[in-house]
Amino acid sequence: MILDGREAHSIALAAAELGRGNLVSFPTETVYGLGADASSDAAVQKIFAAKGRPSNHPLIVHVAEAADALHFAASVPAFAQKLMDAFWPGPLTLILPRKAGIATASAGGQDSIGLRCPSHPVAQALLRACRALPGQPVTGLAAPSANQFGRVSPTTASHVQGEFGSSLMVLDGGACEVGIESTIVDCTRGAPVLLRPGLIERGQIEAACGSALVLPGAAAGVAPRASGTLEAHYAPNAKLRLMDAAALQTALNLLGPDAANIAIYSRVILMTPAAGVIRRRMPDDAAATAQQLFAVLRDFDAKGVRLIWVETPPDTPAWEGVRDRLQRASAA
């Protein structure tokens, strides 16, 4: 069931559904999430069951404002507070020490928890309505991407309905503006550690918190598990392969008129006469590519292609989030 997320009545219905311990999908600026009361282990288990996701793989908890993070976090390091001040609401997740006994299932049993304050107006309206529920307010929503585990994330309400059918309540907030998941920074080991790149770049993070980002392998202590960091993830049904422009053209030349059931997503214009090849131009801008990436992969799958050939994005900071998603998708 898809509801118009711009309507107050829809927000109220969705908040009540979440208050009853059920699941609701809602839009964020990054992707659509599959939400449940983050403090209810029973409700959160429904997310794991619906997605086919291992219960020890932690979820990101969404909050309405930075002050709500203290409901879940035992402490907020000074550099983490600076990142909240700079980027919340927005596409940044912070891993923080978790309060004992709070959101155990959402955290995948770890003593840390991932927290994010989304900027999408529908997400904000829903979070605030949940917090205002009478009797048993819901302070935060655990919400991984609303798709089967490991598959392409959804960026429209129809994508979600295609994954879970009409029985799931979905708040429609239009196509997601960012299009790939949030940047994740681990704040539990004394310095900011980049666990997953996204729209917010390394240089922006370092400038905001006044500290150099540390790579996971170089940081002290044990790295917490985090969403979307498995080697193989975000995969379409078709086999995805990354190639540079020259390799793409060579492969097409070798196949010639026999090329079939292939989709190509590239910045360069490739020469091929084969009628069985679907071509989609990748934008020259990283943010524009991120916004459409998952929708493009889903569209290729819907057309029934067996192979997706993608031109490797530039190795620059602006493209790091897109490169990360494509590399994980190609590893599946």
Secondary structure, DSSP 8 states (H G I E B T S, - for coil): -EEETTSHHHHHHHHHHHHTT--EEEE-SSSEEEEEETT-HHHHHHHHHHHT--TTS--EEEESSGGGGGGTBS---HHHHHHHHHH-SSSEEEEEEB-TTSSTTTTTT-SEEEEE----HHHHHHHHHHHT-SSS---EEE--BSSSTTB----SHHHHHHHH-TTSEEEE--S-SS-S--EEEE-SSSS-EEEE--SS-HHHHHHHHTS--B-GGGSSS-----TT-SSS-SB-SSEEEEE-HHHHHHHHHHHGGG-EEEEEEESS------TEEEEEE--SSHHHHHHHHHHHHHHHHHTT-SEEEEE---SSGGGHHHHHHHHHHHH-
